[in-house]
């Protein structure tokens, strides 16, 4: 006879509830989706307080329906604790800086039709004071080390425009050009150049007369299109300022990478070139804490935008450049001195990640050590000292998570999380496993390949796979979190992603990085096939459902694979890819890029063989595989006609194909709804041509 046991009954109820709760959590877990990406807040910048105890940072959130984004200011203690919202207004607050006194925080915010203006606020969040009233608005600003001056950038009219030639035609829209570069990345030259200004700064107001450091010059500082305030450095005593500028115009501007470091002395208002003997990129100068020397990043090869970034040092009395980093086969970025001037920190690509390394530099002798490790990208560095303890504040990403702020203690290597901007959103998002593997290439070398698996991966099942072709061509496949080529988003749709660090990528020695030169369709192409063949040999990969996708050089790679893949792939997607090296060579704006990569200009005699040997359009008669082509009309690096040619050829050959055209995007896709459209078309195309099991 059954005997009722109250204790067992209650336990059974609780166990059943627990099982139901666990299953509900399991099946309610989200995966990455195009819409979810635009719910994530993005850390835009950060600044450590002068006393080293607080960090202010910007977080940009987006309104997908309104197709807009807004940045607010947050603050967090380096000792830990919950971040607090410091500033939130109907408009964005950007270019966030601590005043050297630590009593104010400066930032820029839009004011009506007058553009970005300079504001200050207390660390408590009020009161707020508008300091500047510039027209048409400032682009960026930086405090001098003692706070006595404000450095800011404004666009000023220096060059001539149509109305200067024909003042009786004020409504004419045509533009007259007599030299290169008449357009760059997404903008046409309009006679305006970004110039640097210095103005005395009093208590809550600008005083005196602003000085234009490039008065009358038709050059820009910072360097377009991506240069920022990291290209400028004040001496600790505020007596001098060093900035980066490419003071070359016309054809030289389009064919040269020769940026130099220019030192402006406030007392004499004189400017001198510190690096006239160095022919490549020289950028990101950093005064030492005692002001007697500088370090900076320098590329040795003229015209080579992806050369190794060396760390150079110069005593400002002797004026002789010395390479600190000669012993390391690495490329460097984001230089910063320790507070005592004995160490130089930097970010370095290595093994498919980006880590922090450090040079101890004493008596002109260098000793190197790694500070961080792990499957992450560290993407910025600031140094702070409390007492005798030095800390680094950094941003960190992975393929599975967007940027957050972290504190690293260099001595102990201890890492502390400071922010969790998207913790609530991502706590219930299931991601796929990311694994790295070495694969032997056709020339018996080792290649590092990332493989990203779908969430809830089951090795007993068969999955379609995507070969991801990286752009650049010299740009590492690392632990970046992309809002376009998001590997977790691809994996969430049921695809295994194969992302090789093929020939021509940094982080594996300079020789590996350089081997793509004049060989675009050679060993790098064979590396691609080696990677996909190796992974597709696994029993859980369906060899009948393979695709290849990529942008820029990655888009070129897709066009090249389309006629050289031996039937491996069932679909292709190319975004802003190079299709015709002949037309590209004379339509791109930074001509030095093509000249370097192809071995010379197309009109050179004898003609460099790369134009004929490796141009996809010469082999496109072999195309037969479905292809999606995507291109932005404002892409001047790889003009939209490259995508148009590829799509037209596919249509004329009767190949299933689609063209996604963005009239308002350049080489990237930046607007929220455009990004969602991009992803929807991307995955719709893959669903049609690879049909993953959902």
C-alpha positions in Angstrom: 0.0 0.0 0.0 1.3 3.4 -1.0 2.2 5.6 2.0 2.2 9.3 1.6 5.6 10.9 2.5 5.4 14.7 2.8 9.2 15.2 2.6 9.6 13.1 -0.5 6.7 14.8 -2.1 8.1 18.3 -1.5 11.5 17.2 -2.8 9.9 15.8 -5.9 8.1 19.1 -6.6 11.3 21.1 -6.1 13.2 18.8 -8.3 10.6 19.1 -11.1 10.6 22.9 -10.8 14.4 22.9 -11.0 14.4 20.8 -14.1 11.7 23.0 -15.7 13.6 26.1 -14.8 16.8 24.7 -16.2 15.1 23.7 -19.4 13.4 27.1 -19.7 16.8 28.8 -19.3 18.4 26.5 -21.8 15.8 27.1 -24.5 15.3 30.8 -23.7 19.0 31.5 -24.3 19.6 34.0 -27.1 22.1 33.8 -29.8 23.8 36.7 -31.6 21.6 38.3 -34.2 22.0 41.4 -36.4 19.6 43.3 -34.2 21.3 42.2 -31.0 24.6 43.7 -32.1 22.9 47.1 -32.2 21.6 46.7 -28.6 25.2 46.6 -27.4 26.8 49.7 -25.9 30.2 50.5 -27.3 33.0 52.1 -25.3 34.2 54.9 -27.5 37.2 56.3 -25.4 38.4 56.7 -21.9 40.6 58.9 -19.7 42.3 58.2 -16.3 42.1 61.0 -13.7 45.4 62.8 -12.8 45.4 61.2 -9.4 45.0 57.7 -10.9 41.9 56.8 -9.0 39.0 57.3 -11.5 38.3 56.5 -15.2 35.8 58.4 -17.3 34.7 56.8 -20.5 32.2 57.2 -23.2 29.5 54.6 -24.0 27.7 54.8 -27.3 24.2 53.3 -27.5 22.1 53.1 -30.7 18.4 53.5 -31.6 17.9 51.1 -34.5 14.5 52.5 -35.3 15.8 56.1 -35.4 19.0 55.0 -37.1 21.0 57.0 -34.7 23.6 56.6 -31.9 24.3 58.7 -28.7 27.4 58.7 -26.5 27.1 59.4 -22.7 29.9 59.8 -20.1 30.4 57.2 -17.3 32.9 57.0 -14.5 34.3 54.0 -12.6 36.9 53.7 -9.8 40.1 51.8 -10.3 39.6 50.4 -6.9 36.4 48.6 -8.2 32.7 49.1 -7.6 29.8 50.0 -9.8 30.2 52.5 -12.6 28.0 55.6 -12.4 26.4 57.6 -15.2 28.0 61.1 -15.2 26.5 62.9 -18.2 23.5 62.0 -20.3 21.9 64.6 -22.5 19.9 64.5 -25.7 23.1 64.8 -27.7 26.5 63.0 -27.6 29.4 63.9 -25.4 32.7 63.0 -27.1 36.4 63.6 -26.9 36.4 63.1 -23.1 39.5 64.5 -21.2 40.4 65.2 -17.6 41.7 68.6 -16.9 45.3 68.3 -15.5 44.0 69.7 -12.1 41.6 66.8 -11.8 38.8 69.3 -10.9 37.1 69.3 -14.3 36.3 67.0 -17.2 36.3 68.4 -20.7 34.3 67.1 -23.6 32.8 68.1 -26.9 29.1 68.3 -27.7 27.0 69.6 -30.6 25.3 72.9 -30.2 22.6 73.6 -32.8 24.0 74.4 -36.2 27.4 75.6 -34.7 28.9 72.1 -34.6 30.9 70.6 -31.8 31.8 72.9 -28.9 34.0 72.5 -25.9 32.4 72.0 -22.5 33.6 71.4 -19.0 31.9 69.6 -16.1 32.9 68.8 -12.5 33.6 65.1 -11.6 30.2 65.2 -9.8 28.4 65.8 -13.1 27.5 69.5 -12.5 27.7 72.3 -13.2 28.2 72.2 -16.9 29.8 75.1 -18.7 30.2 75.8 -22.4 33.6 77.2 -23.0 34.0 77.6 -26.7 31.8 79.3 -29.4 33.8 78.4 -32.5 32.3 78.4 -36.0 31.7 76.0 -37.6 32.7 73.8 -34.6 35.8 72.0 -33.4 36.9 68.5 -34.4 39.0 67.6 -31.4 40.9 69.0 -28.4 43.6 68.2 -25.9 44.7 69.9 -22.7 48.4 70.9 -22.3 50.1 69.1 -19.4 49.6 71.9 -16.9 46.3 73.1 -18.3 47.5 76.5 -19.4 46.7 75.9 -23.0 44.1 74.2 -25.1 45.1 72.5 -28.3 42.2 72.0 -30.8 41.7 71.1 -34.4 39.5 73.1 -36.8 38.9 72.8 -40.6 40.1 76.0 -42.3 39.8 77.1 -45.9 43.2 77.2 -47.5 42.9 75.8 -51.0 40.9 77.4 -53.8 37.4 76.3 -54.8 35.3 76.9 -57.8 33.8 80.2 -56.5 37.4 81.6 -56.1 37.9 81.1 -59.9 34.4 82.2 -60.9 32.8 84.3 -58.2 29.8 85.1 -60.4 28.7 81.5 -60.2 28.0 81.1 -56.5 25.5 78.2 -57.0 27.7 76.1 -59.3 28.4 72.7 -57.9 31.2 71.6 -60.1 34.7 71.4 -58.6 38.0 72.1 -60.4 41.0 70.0 -59.6 44.6 70.5 -60.9 46.3 67.8 -58.9 46.1 64.7 -56.8 44.7 63.9 -54.1 41.3 65.2 -55.1 39.4 62.7 -53.0 40.3 60.5 -50.0 38.4 57.5 -48.6 34.9 59.0 -48.5 35.4 62.7 -49.1 36.2 64.9 -52.0 38.7 67.7 -51.6 36.9 71.0 -50.9 39.7 73.4 -50.1 39.4 72.9 -46.3 42.1 71.3 -44.2 42.2 70.3 -40.6 44.7 72.6 -38.7 46.0 72.6 -35.2 45.4 75.6 -33.0 46.8 76.6 -29.6 45.0 79.1 -27.3 45.7 80.1 -23.7 43.2 78.7 -21.2 42.2 80.5 -18.0 39.8 79.5 -15.3 36.7 78.4 -17.3 37.5 80.5 -20.4 39.7 80.7 -23.4 41.9 83.8 -23.4 44.4 85.4 -25.8 44.7 84.9 -29.5 44.6 81.3 -31.1 47.7 80.3 -33.1 47.3 78.2 -36.2 50.3 75.9 -36.3 49.9 75.3 -40.0 48.9 78.8 -41.0 48.5 79.1 -44.7 49.6 75.5 -45.4 47.5 73.2 -47.6 48.3 70.2 -45.4 46.2 68.5 -42.7 47.1 67.5 -39.1 46.1 65.0 -37.8 46.7 63.0 -40.9 43.5 61.9 -42.7 41.5 59.8 -42.8 42.1 58.1 -39.5 44.6 60.1 -37.6 43.6 61.6 -34.2 45.0 63.3 -31.2 47.3 60.4 -30.6 49.4 62.0 -33.3 50.2 65.0 -31.1 52.4 65.2 -27.9 53.0 68.1 -25.5 56.4 68.5 -23.7 55.8 68.3 -19.9 56.8 72.0 -19.5 54.3 73.1 -22.2 57.2 74.8 -24.1 57.0 72.6 -27.2 54.5 70.4 -29.1 55.2 67.7 -31.7 52.6 66.7 -34.3 52.5 64.3 -37.2 51.9 65.7 -40.7 52.4 64.7 -44.3 53.6 67.9 -45.8 53.5 66.7 -49.4 50.9 67.7 -51.9 49.7 66.7 -55.4 51.1 63.5 -56.9 53.5 63.1 -53.9 50.6 63.0 -51.5 49.0 60.1 -53.5 52.2 58.1 -54.0 54.1 58.7 -50.8 53.7 57.6 -47.1 56.3 60.1 -45.9 54.7 61.6 -42.8 57.1 63.4 -40.5 57.3 64.7 -36.9 57.1 68.5 -36.7 58.1 70.3 -33.5 56.6 73.7 -32.7 58.2 75.9 -30.1 55.8 78.3 -28.5 58.3 81.0 -27.5 59.7 81.4 -31.0 56.6 80.2 -32.9 59.0 78.2 -35.1 58.5 74.7 -36.6 61.2 72.2 -37.5 61.1 68.7 -39.0 62.6 66.1 -36.6 62.6 63.2 -39.0 63.7 64.5 -42.5 66.0 61.5 -43.0 63.2 58.9 -42.5 61.2 58.2 -45.7 58.2 56.2 -44.4 55.4 56.8 -41.9 56.5 58.5 -38.7 53.6 58.8 -36.2 52.5 58.9 -32.6 55.3 60.9 -31.0 55.5 60.7 -27.2 57.6 63.1 -25.0 59.4 61.3 -22.2 58.3 62.4 -18.7 61.5 64.6 -18.3 60.9 66.1 -21.7 64.5 65.4 -22.9 63.6 62.7 -25.5 60.8 61.2 -27.5 59.7 57.8 -28.8 57.5 57.3 -31.9 56.4 54.7 -34.4 58.3 54.6 -37.7 58.1 52.6 -40.9 61.3 52.2 -42.9 60.0 51.5 -46.4 58.6 54.5 -48.3 55.2 53.8 -50.0 54.5 50.7 -47.8 51.6 51.4 -45.5 51.8 48.0 -43.8 55.5 47.9 -43.1 56.7 47.0 -39.6 56.2 49.7 -37.1 59.5 50.2 -35.3 59.8 52.0 -31.9 62.3 54.8 -32.4 63.9 56.9 -29.7 65.6 60.3 -30.0 67.5 62.5 -27.6 66.3 66.0 -28.5 69.8 67.4 -28.0 71.6 64.9 -30.2 68.7 64.5 -32.7 69.8 61.0 -33.8 67.1 58.4 -34.3 67.8 55.1 -32.6 65.6 52.0 -33.0 64.7 50.5 -29.6 62.8 47.5 -31.1 65.4 46.1 -33.5 65.8 42.8 -31.7 62.1 41.9 -31.9 60.5 40.6 -35.1 57.3 42.4 -34.2 55.3 45.4 -35.2 54.1 47.9 -32.6 51.4 50.4 -31.8 49.9 52.6 -29.0 53.1 53.7 -27.3 53.0 55.0 -23.7 55.8 55.9 -21.2 55.8 54.7 -17.6 55.5 57.6 -15.2 59.2 57.3 -14.2 60.4 57.2 -17.9 62.1 53.9 -17.6 59.6 51.7 -19.5 57.7 52.0 -22.8 54.5 50.0 -23.1 53.1 49.0 -26.5 50.4 46.8 -28.1 51.8 44.0 -30.3 50.0 41.6 -32.6 51.0 38.0 -31.8 49.5 34.5 -32.5 46.2 35.9 -33.6 45.8 38.2 -30.6 47.0 41.6 -29.6 49.0 41.8 -26.3 50.8 44.4 -24.3 54.6 44.3 -24.2 57.1 46.5 -22.5 60.6 47.7 -23.1 62.8 48.7 -20.2 64.9 51.5 -21.6 67.9 52.7 -19.6 71.3 54.0 -20.8 70.1 53.4 -24.4 69.8 49.6 -23.7 66.5 47.8 -24.2 65.0 44.7 -22.5 61.7 43.3 -23.6 59.0 41.4 -21.7 55.3 40.5 -22.3 52.8 42.0 -19.8 49.5 40.3 -20.9 48.5 37.0 -22.4 45.4 35.1 -23.3 42.9 34.8 -26.1 42.1 38.5 -26.2 42.9 41.8 -28.0 44.1 44.6 -25.8 43.3 47.7 -27.9 44.5 50.8 -26.0 46.8 51.7 -23.0 46.9 54.4 -20.4 49.3 54.4 -17.5 48.5 55.5 -14.0 50.4 55.5 -10.7 49.0 55.6 -7.1 51.8 55.9 -4.7 54.6 53.6 -6.0 52.2 51.2 -7.7 51.9 51.5 -11.5 48.8 50.2 -13.2 47.7 50.0 -16.8 44.1 50.8 -17.9 43.2 49.1 -21.1 40.3 48.1 -23.3 40.0 44.4 -24.2 37.9 42.4 -26.7 37.5 38.9 -27.9 35.6 37.3 -30.8 32.9 36.6 -28.3 32.6 39.8 -26.4 32.8 43.6 -27.2 35.2 46.0 -25.4 35.3 46.6 -21.7 37.8 48.4 -19.5 40.4 46.4 -17.5 43.2 47.2 -15.0 46.5 45.3 -15.4 49.2 45.4 -12.8 52.5 45.0 -14.7 54.5 43.5 -11.9 52.1 40.7 -10.9 50.3 40.5 -14.3 47.0 40.6 -12.4 44.0 41.6 -14.5 40.9 43.2 -13.0 37.7 43.9 -14.8 36.5 47.5 -14.4 33.3 47.6 -16.5 30.6 45.2 -17.8 28.9 47.5 -20.3 26.9 44.7 -21.8 26.8 42.2 -19.0 23.0 42.2 -18.6 22.4 41.8 -22.3 25.0 39.1 -22.9 24.5 37.1 -19.7 21.9 35.0 -21.5 23.5 34.9 -24.9 25.0 31.6 -25.9 28.2 31.8 -27.9 30.2 29.2 -29.8 33.6 27.8 -28.9 36.6 29.5 -30.4 39.6 27.3 -31.0 43.0 27.9 -32.7 45.0 25.3 -34.5 48.3 25.2 -36.4 48.0 24.0 -40.0 50.9 23.1 -42.3 50.9 25.1 -45.5 51.9 23.9 -49.0 55.4 25.3 -48.5 55.8 23.5 -45.3 55.3 26.4 -42.9 52.9 26.7 -40.0 49.7 28.8 -40.2 47.6 29.8 -37.2 43.9 29.3 -38.0 40.9 30.3 -35.8 37.9 28.0 -36.0 34.6 29.2 -34.5 31.9 26.7 -33.8 28.1 27.1 -33.6 26.5 27.4 -30.1 25.5 23.9 -28.8 27.9 22.4 -31.3 27.3 18.6 -31.8 30.2 16.8 -33.4 27.8 14.0 -34.5 26.1 16.5 -36.9 27.1 17.9 -40.2 27.6 21.7 -40.5 28.2 24.0 -43.4 31.4 26.0 -43.2 32.5 29.5 -44.2 36.1 30.4 -45.2 36.7 34.0 -43.9 39.1 35.9 -46.1 40.7 38.8 -44.2 41.3 42.2 -45.8 44.2 44.6 -45.5 45.9 42.7 -47.1 48.1 43.1 -44.0 45.7 43.0 -41.1 45.8 40.2 -38.5 42.8 37.9 -37.9 42.8 38.4 -34.2 40.4 38.5 -31.3 38.5 41.5 -32.6 34.8 42.0 -32.0 33.4 43.1 -35.3 30.0 44.6 -35.9 30.1 43.6 -39.6 32.3 40.4 -39.8 31.1 39.1 -36.5 32.1 35.4 -36.2 29.8 34.6 -33.3 26.9 36.0 -35.4 27.9 33.7 -38.3 28.3 30.7 -35.9 24.9 31.5 -34.4 23.3 30.9 -37.8 24.6 27.4 -37.9 28.0 27.9 -39.7 31.5 26.8 -38.7 33.8 29.7 -39.5 37.3 29.1 -40.6 39.5 32.2 -40.2 43.1 31.7 -41.3 46.0 34.0 -40.6 47.2 33.4 -44.2 50.3 34.9 -45.8 50.5 38.6 -45.6 49.3 39.1 -42.0 51.2 40.6 -39.0 51.9 38.9 -35.7 53.9 36.0 -37.2 57.1 37.8 -38.1 57.9 40.4 -40.8 58.8 37.9 -43.5 55.3 36.3 -43.2 53.7 39.7 -43.4 55.7 40.7 -46.5 55.3 37.6 -48.5 52.0 38.7 -50.1 53.7 41.6 -52.0 53.4 41.0 -55.8 51.8 37.6 -55.0 48.2 38.4 -54.3 46.8 35.3 -55.9 49.8 33.1 -55.0 50.7 31.6 -51.7 48.0 33.5 -49.8 45.4 31.8 -52.1 47.0 28.4 -51.4 46.9 29.1 -47.7 43.2 29.7 -47.9 42.6 26.3 -49.6 44.9 24.6 -47.1 42.9 26.0 -44.2 39.4 25.1 -45.6 40.6 21.6 -46.7 42.1 20.9 -43.3 39.0 21.9 -41.4 36.5 20.4 -43.9 38.3 17.0 -43.4 36.6 16.9 -40.0 33.6 14.5 -39.9 31.3 17.3 -38.7 31.9 19.5 -41.7 29.7 19.1 -44.8 32.0 19.4 -47.8 29.0 20.0 -50.0 28.1 23.2 -48.2 31.2 25.4 -48.2 31.2 29.2 -48.8 33.9 31.9 -49.0 33.3 35.4 -47.7 35.5 38.6 -47.3 35.9 42.3 -47.8 38.6 44.5 -49.4 41.5 42.2 -50.1 39.2 39.6 -48.7 36.7 40.6 -51.4 39.5 40.3 -53.9 40.2 36.8 -52.5 36.6 35.8 -53.1 36.8 37.0 -56.7 40.1 35.1 -57.2 38.8 31.9 -55.5 35.7 32.0 -57.7 37.8 31.0 -60.7 40.5 28.9 -58.8 38.6 26.9 -56.2 38.4 23.5 -57.9 34.7 23.2 -57.1 35.1 23.4 -53.4 32.7 26.2 -52.7 29.0 26.4 -53.3 28.7 30.2 -52.8 30.7 33.4 -52.5 30.2 36.8 -50.9 32.5 39.7 -51.8 32.2 43.1 -50.1 34.2 46.1 -51.6 36.5 43.7 -53.3 39.1 44.4 -56.0 37.9 42.8 -59.3 40.0 44.5 -61.9 43.6 45.4 -60.9 43.9 47.5 -64.1 41.0 49.8 -63.4 41.6 49.8 -59.6 45.2 51.0 -60.1 44.1 54.4 -61.7 40.9 54.9 -59.8 42.1 54.4 -56.2 43.2 57.5 -54.3 46.2 56.3 -52.2 48.2 55.3 -55.3 51.2 54.2 -53.2 49.2 51.2 -52.1 48.8 49.7 -55.6 52.3 50.7 -56.6 53.8 48.8 -53.6 51.6 45.7 -53.8 51.7 45.2 -57.5 55.4 46.1 -57.9 55.0 49.4 -59.7 52.4 51.5 -61.6 50.4 50.0 -64.4 52.0 52.3 -67.0 55.5 51.2 -66.0 57.6 49.5 -68.7 58.0 46.6 -68.6 54.6 46.3 -67.0 54.6 44.6 -63.6 53.4 41.1 -64.1 51.0 41.2 -61.1 48.4 43.1 -63.1 48.1 40.3 -65.6 49.0 37.3 -63.4 46.7 38.1 -60.5 43.7 40.2 -61.7 40.4 38.3 -61.1 38.7 39.9 -64.1 41.2 38.0 -66.5 40.0 34.7 -65.2 36.3 35.4 -64.5 35.3 33.5 -67.6 35.7 30.4 -65.4 33.1 31.7 -62.9 30.1 29.4 -62.4 29.3 29.6 -58.6 26.5 31.8 -57.1 27.9 35.1 -55.8 26.6 38.1 -53.7 28.4 41.4 -54.4 28.3 44.2 -51.9 29.7 47.7 -52.4 29.5 51.3 -51.1 29.3 54.2 -53.5 31.5 56.4 -51.3 34.3 53.8 -51.3 37.3 55.6 -52.9 39.9 53.1 -51.8 38.2 50.3 -53.9 35.8 52.2 -56.2 32.3 51.0 -56.6 32.9 50.2 -60.2 34.9 47.1 -59.1 31.7 45.6 -57.6 29.6 46.7 -60.6 32.0 45.0 -63.0 31.9 41.7 -61.0 28.1 41.7 -60.7 27.6 42.6 -64.4 29.9 39.7 -65.5 28.0 37.3 -63.2 24.7 38.4 -64.7 25.9 38.2 -68.3 27.1 34.7 -67.6 23.8 33.7 -66.1 25.3 32.9 -62.7 22.9 33.3 -59.8 24.0 36.6 -58.3 22.8 39.6 -56.3 24.2 43.2 -55.9 23.7 45.1 -52.6 24.6 48.8 -53.1 24.9 51.4 -50.4 24.8 55.0 -51.8 25.9 56.5 -48.4 28.6 54.1 -47.2 32.3 53.9 -48.0 34.7 51.0 -47.4 32.8 50.2 -44.2 29.1 49.9 -43.2 28.5 52.3 -40.3 24.8 53.2 -40.1 22.7 51.0 -37.8 19.9 50.0 -40.3 22.4 49.6 -43.1 24.3 47.2 -40.9 21.2 45.2 -40.2 20.3 45.2 -43.9 23.9 44.0 -44.7 23.5 41.1 -42.3 20.1 40.1 -43.4 21.1 40.0 -47.1 24.3 38.2 -46.2 22.5 35.4 -44.3 19.5 35.3 -46.7 22.1 34.6 -49.4 23.8 31.9 -47.4 20.5 30.3 -46.5 19.6 30.1 -50.2 22.9 28.7 -51.4 24.1 26.6 -48.4 20.8 25.8 -46.6 22.1 25.2 -43.1 19.9 23.1 -40.8 18.4 25.5 -38.2 
